Amino acid sequence: MPVTFRRPDIRIGPITLIIGDCTKVLAGLSEEEKADLVVTDPPYKLTSGGKNSKGMSGKFSAERYNNNGNLMKITPWSAMPGPIFNACKANCDAYVMGDSKNIFLARNAFIKAGWKFHELLYWKKPSPTRCRYYMKNTEFILYLWKGKARDINNGGSTQSMPHPRPKDAIHPTQKPLDMLRVLIENSSRPGDLVLDPFAGSGATLVAAMQSGRRAIGVELCPDHAARSAVWMRSEWDAYRRRQDAVEDAGNAVEKALLCELVPHR
């Protein structure tokens, strides 16, 4: 008898956050939950922690992350592309992030699972990470597709994305919302469904919501999920207030125009 995976979902506006292992969760998504776009930043092995660095640059502090350089559980590159491929619609784009040592492993694994390679994009960071062999100021983004290739919505976009690091980040590897919105708005339409199998901070889900898209995220760590849910709720409430303000302003303009059109007696 097949095992049914019972999902513990967190639902906030157009966002669904699922707590669990994406390699298991994705297989249980319904047809209505198939993604139009994937934007994700999977965890990968980092430089081992060292006791001299307390911050987020250079090697990660052993006192802060005593896990041989791994900030969180690592899913092998070979294990994730297939489940992600099957969780998407017939025609779908994907953006997958990684550093210079992991991006080629990721590319090979995704191509082997059926994805096709479009382009290599990169986030140009304003502050580099310390390294003896050239300081690292770049994080790479695989731009992939499934099915029929589609043009991006803004043909003037370039490979380089020079966005500042997010302020008040709630996750060690959180990406800038501005950059995520560029990816989402280039490869999807309003109302489309964006999938992030490694949700982390929930930044992809927030960016999707801000762009008028729906979103499903999967996060293995309950602590990360709890923190991201608080942030997503705050951002959703702020988004609704902005939308209400725009609607109120539109109603006021419409009322003023009607008053001008109605002849005075």
C-alpha positions in Angstrom: 0.0 0.0 0.0 1.5 3.4 -1.0 2.5 5.8 1.8 0.7 9.1 1.8 2.8 12.1 2.7 0.7 14.3 5.0 1.9 17.9 4.6 2.2 20.3 7.4 1.5 23.5 5.4 1.8 27.2 6.4 -0.5 29.3 4.2 0.0 33.1 4.0 -1.9 34.9 1.3 -0.7 33.4 -2.1 2.2 31.6 -0.4 2.3 28.0 0.8 5.2 26.9 2.9 5.6 23.1 3.3 7.9 21.8 6.1 9.7 18.6 4.9 12.3 17.1 2.7 11.8 18.4 -0.9 12.9 15.1 -2.4 9.8 13.5 -0.8 7.4 16.5 -0.7 7.6 17.3 -4.4 6.4 13.9 -5.4 3.1 14.6 -3.5 2.2 17.9 -5.2 -1.1 17.9 -7.1 -1.5 18.8 -10.8 -2.8 22.2 -9.6 0.5 22.7 -7.7 2.8 22.1 -10.7 5.2 25.1 -11.0 5.5 27.6 -13.9 8.9 28.6 -12.6 11.6 27.4 -10.2 13.8 29.9 -8.3 16.0 28.2 -5.7 19.3 28.4 -3.8 20.1 24.9 -2.6 22.4 24.4 0.3 25.9 23.2 -0.7 29.2 22.5 1.0 31.1 25.6 2.1 34.6 26.1 3.3 35.2 24.6 6.7 34.7 26.9 9.7 37.7 28.6 11.2 38.0 30.1 14.7 39.4 33.5 13.5 36.3 34.7 11.7 33.1 35.7 13.6 31.3 37.3 10.7 29.6 36.1 7.5 32.7 36.8 5.3 35.6 34.4 4.8 35.4 31.1 6.6 32.4 30.6 8.8 33.1 30.7 12.5 33.5 27.3 14.1 31.9 28.7 17.2 28.9 29.8 15.2 28.5 26.9 12.8 30.2 23.8 14.2 29.3 21.6 11.3 32.5 21.2 9.2 31.4 24.1 7.0 27.9 22.9 6.3 25.3 25.5 7.4 22.5 23.0 7.1 21.7 19.5 5.8 23.0 19.0 2.2 21.0 17.4 -0.5 23.3 15.9 -3.1 23.1 17.6 -6.5 22.2 14.3 -8.1 19.1 13.9 -5.9 17.3 17.1 -6.5 16.9 17.8 -10.3 14.6 14.9 -11.0 12.0 15.6 -8.4 12.1 19.3 -9.3 11.7 18.5 -13.0 8.6 16.3 -12.2 7.1 19.1 -10.0 7.0 21.5 -12.9 4.6 22.1 -15.8 5.5 20.9 -19.3 7.1 24.3 -20.1 9.0 25.8 -17.3 12.1 27.9 -16.5 14.4 27.4 -13.6 17.0 29.5 -11.8 19.4 27.5 -9.6 22.1 29.3 -7.5 25.6 28.1 -6.5 29.2 29.1 -6.0 32.1 28.6 -8.4 32.9 25.2 -6.9 29.4 23.8 -7.1 27.7 25.4 -10.1 29.3 23.0 -12.6 28.2 20.0 -10.5 24.7 21.5 -10.5 24.7 22.1 -14.2 25.6 18.5 -15.0 23.1 17.1 -12.6 20.2 19.2 -13.9 21.0 18.4 -17.6 21.2 14.7 -16.8 17.7 15.0 -15.3 16.2 16.5 -18.4 16.7 20.2 -18.0 18.3 22.3 -20.7 20.9 25.0 -20.2 20.2 28.5 -21.3 22.7 30.8 -19.7 24.9 31.5 -16.7 24.0 34.6 -14.8 25.7 36.0 -11.7 25.0 38.1 -8.7 27.8 40.6 -8.3 28.1 41.2 -4.5 29.1 44.6 -3.2 31.4 43.2 -0.5 33.7 40.2 -1.4 34.3 37.2 0.7 37.9 36.9 1.9 40.0 34.3 0.2 43.7 33.8 -0.4 43.0 32.9 -4.1 41.2 36.0 -5.3 38.4 37.4 -3.1 35.0 36.1 -4.1 32.5 38.7 -5.1 30.3 36.6 -7.4 27.6 34.0 -7.0 26.4 32.1 -10.0 22.8 31.4 -11.3 22.0 28.6 -13.7 19.3 29.6 -16.1 17.6 26.4 -17.3 14.4 25.4 -19.1 12.1 22.4 -19.5 10.0 21.7 -22.6 9.7 24.7 -25.0 12.1 27.6 -24.5 10.5 30.9 -23.8 11.8 34.5 -24.2 12.3 36.5 -21.0 9.9 39.3 -20.5 12.5 42.0 -20.3 14.9 41.5 -23.2 17.2 44.2 -21.9 18.3 42.2 -18.8 21.9 41.3 -18.6 23.8 38.4 -17.0 25.2 40.6 -14.3 23.0 41.5 -11.3 24.7 44.0 -9.0 22.3 44.1 -6.1 23.3 44.9 -2.5 23.1 42.3 0.2 19.7 42.2 2.0 19.6 44.2 5.3 18.4 42.5 8.4 18.7 39.0 6.8 17.1 36.2 8.8 19.1 33.4 7.0 22.8 33.1 6.4 22.5 32.8 2.6 19.5 35.1 2.0 19.3 36.7 -1.5 18.2 40.2 -2.4 14.5 40.6 -3.1 15.3 43.0 -6.0 17.3 40.4 -7.7 14.8 37.6 -7.1 12.0 39.8 -8.5 14.0 40.3 -11.7 14.3 36.6 -12.2 10.6 36.0 -11.3 9.2 38.8 -13.5 11.4 37.8 -16.4 10.3 34.2 -16.6 6.7 34.1 -15.4 3.4 36.1 -15.6 1.1 37.5 -12.9 -0.8 34.7 -11.3 1.8 32.0 -12.2 3.1 29.6 -9.6 6.7 29.9 -8.4 8.4 27.0 -6.7 11.4 27.1 -4.3 12.3 23.6 -3.0 14.9 25.0 -0.6 12.9 28.0 0.8 15.4 29.0 3.6 14.5 32.6 4.5 11.4 32.5 2.3 12.9 35.4 0.1 11.8 33.7 -3.2 8.3 33.4 -1.8 8.1 37.0 -0.7 9.5 38.2 -4.0 6.9 36.1 -5.9 4.1 37.6 -3.8 5.4 41.1 -4.3 5.4 40.4 -8.1 1.8 39.2 -8.1 2.6 35.5 -8.3 1.6 32.5 -6.2 4.4 30.5 -4.5 5.1 27.2 -2.9 8.2 26.7 -0.8 9.6 23.6 0.9 11.9 23.9 3.9 13.4 21.0 5.8 14.3 23.0 9.0 11.3 23.8 11.2 13.3 26.7 12.8 14.0 28.3 9.5 10.4 27.8 8.5 9.1 29.4 11.6 11.3 32.5 11.2 10.4 32.8 7.5 6.7 32.5 8.3 6.9 35.5 10.6 8.7 37.5 7.9 6.3 36.4 5.2 3.3 37.4 7.3 4.7 40.8 7.9 5.5 41.3 4.2 2.0 40.0 3.1 0.3 42.4 5.5 2.5 45.3 4.2 1.7 44.2 0.6 -2.0 44.2 1.3 -1.8 47.7 2.9 -0.1 49.0 -0.2 -2.7 47.4 -2.5 -5.5 48.9 -0.4 -3.9 52.3 -0.6 -3.6 52.1 -4.4 -7.2 51.0 -4.7 -8.4 53.8 -2.4 -6.4 56.3 -4.5 -7.9 54.9 -7.7 -11.4 55.2 -6.2 -10.8 58.8 -5.2 -9.6 59.7 -8.7 -12.6 58.0 -10.3 -14.9 59.8 -7.9 -13.3 63.1 -8.7 -13.6 62.5 -12.5 -17.3 61.6 -12.1 -17.9 64.8 -10.2 -16.4 66.8 -13.1 -18.5 64.9 -15.6 -21.8 65.4 -13.8 -23.2 68.9 -14.7 -23.9 71.1 -11.7 -27.4 72.5 -11.2 
